[in-house]
């Protein structure tokens, strides 16, 4: 971050799809809400997250929704997690790469042009879920696609010095456990979102520490 923390509760803008809105769980237990609560326990006052996310959105659909929402350019933190629906619909990595890059630029803009206020979560692997097993789709191919999408996103983040939080390994290691899956047998449970929060929290703490007085 290039400036000090404001003397008010911080604003988190969370951009994404079902994984950000918290499909099939209490909204208070989505990972953005859990992250804000964890920061609050650290003594960092947080507003309720501003979430622009809907189940099923692809990169271009999120982009269009942002146009409608007009979230402003003064957020203290901005998160981005998008792409699983591009993969699910069989869309190309090349298209995703270009559209993700544009969304990342928009995310930086919503953080006042400061890439040090932005963080990206990787796409989890839905191929380990009971829904995927019952679908008849090739779960190895799903995993390979998701790896390719995540590699593209990670490269874009590296180019822009944006933090990339890799939640995919824990989604694969624990995503088939009954307590880690929502009732729909596809989306994460609140407990899995807690795992994502655990992984994101150190990175977000570092971003906020860089903005404290004397650390401009």
N, C-alpha and C positions, 0 to 999 in steps of 0.2 A: 504494500500500500504506500501511496505517496503522501498521505496526510494523516493527522492524528485522529483518534476516535472521537466522534462527536459526543457532546454532553447531553445525550438522550438515548432512549432504547434503540438498539441497532435494528436495521431493516434487512431482512433476507428475502431475496426474490428467487424462487425455485421454479425452474423451467423444465418441462418434461412431458411424461406420459403417465400410464397407470402406475409405474413404479414411484413416481413422485407424488401423485395425488393419493396413493395408498388404497388402491382398489381392494374392496372387500375387508378392510379393517377400519376401526374407529379413526376418523381424521386426526385426532389428537395423538395417534400412535404411528402416523406416517413418519418416514425418516426425517423430513425437514422439521416436523414438529418435535420429534425426539431430539434432534440436534439443537434446536433453539432452547429446549428445556435443559439439556446438558450444559449449554453455555450459561444459562441462567444460574445453574448450580455452581458454576465457576465464578459467579458474581458479575457476569456480563449481562446487563439488562437487554432484553430482546423483545421486539414486537412479535406478534404472531406472524409466521411466514406468509408472504404474498405468493401464492401458488398459481402459476399458469400451466396447467397440465390436465389432460383428459385421457382416459383409457382409449387406446387405439391410435393415438396420434403418431404420424410419421414426422420426419424432419420438416417437410414442406407444410404440413398441417399445423405444426407448432409455430412455424414462421408466420403463417397467415393469422393465427390466433393472437400472436403478439401484436400484430398490426391493429387488431380490433381492441385489445386490452389497453394498449398504450401505457405501459407500466412506469414510464419516467426514467430519468438517468441519474438518480441520486441514492441508489441503494448501497448499503455498506458491504453486503455480500451478495453474490449471485451464483447460483448453482445451475448446472446443466446435466441432464441425464436423458438421452434420447437415442433411438435407433433400433430398438427391438422390433418395432412394427415394420420398419423398412426391411429387416431381415425376414420377418414372418411372411411378408407379402412377396418375397423373392426379388426385391429390388437390388440394384447393383451396389457394390462397394464404392465404385467411382462416383455414382450419384450421391451416395451418402457422404462421401468425403467432401465434396463441394458444398453440399447443403449444410453439413455440420460446421464447416469452416465459416460459412456466413452466419450461422447461429452463434458461433463462438464470438465473432466480432460484435454481434448485437449484445451478447451478454456483457462483454467488456464495456460497451457503451452504456448499458444500464448501471454499471458500477462507476459511472463518471469517467470512463476511459481508462480506468486503472485495472490492468490485468491481475494485479496483486490482490484484488478483491473477489476474484472469480475462481471457482473450482468445479471440476467435472468428475462425475462418477461414471465408471465403466458400465457397459451393458451386462447384466447378469445372464447366466445361461439357463433359459427356460427348458432346455432339452432334458434336464435331470428330473423334471417334475412328473407326477403321475398323469397329468393332462397330456404331456408330450408322449409318454409311453403308450397311452391309449389312442393317440392320434394316428399312429402308424407311420409317422414321419421319421426320417433317418436322423437319429440323435447325434451321430458323429458328424453329419453334415451341418446340423445346427451349430454344434460347437465350433466347427471350422469357420463357418460364416461369422459367428460372433467374435471369434478371435481376429478375423480380418477387419471387421468393423471397428473393434476396439483399437487395433493397431493404427488404423487411420486416424481415429480420434486422438490417441496418445501423441502421434506425430504432430498434429495440429496444435495440441496443447504445448508441446515442447517448443514449437516455433514461436508461440506467443507468450512463453513463460507463464503458463497457467497450470495450476496444480491439478494433477490427474490422480484420482483415488481409485485404485483397482479393487473393486468388490467382487469381480468375477470368480476368483478362486474360492471364496467362502460360499458363493452361490452354488458352486459345483460340489464342494465338500459336504455341505449341509442342506442343500436345497431339496433333497428328497426326504428329509426327516419330517415326520408328521407335524411336529410342533413348529416347523419352519415354513409351513405352507398354509395359506388361507383356505377357507372352506371350498373355494372353487377349484382347488387342486392344481392351480396354475400360479397364482400370484403369491408373493411372500406374505408371511404372517408378521405380526408386530414384533415377534422375537427375531425374525430375520432382519427386519428394519433396524432393530437394536444393534445387530452385528454390523450393518452398514454404518450406523452412527458411530460405533466404536472405531471403525477404520477411518472415517472422515474427520472425527473430532481433533486428533493431533494436528492434522494439516490445517484445519480452520483456526485452531489456537495459534499456530505459527503465523498465519496471515494477520490475525488480530494483534499479535504481539509486535509485529513489524510496524503497526500504526500507533503504538502507544507513545506518549510524550518522550522525546529524546531519541526516537527511533524512526525519524522521518526519512 
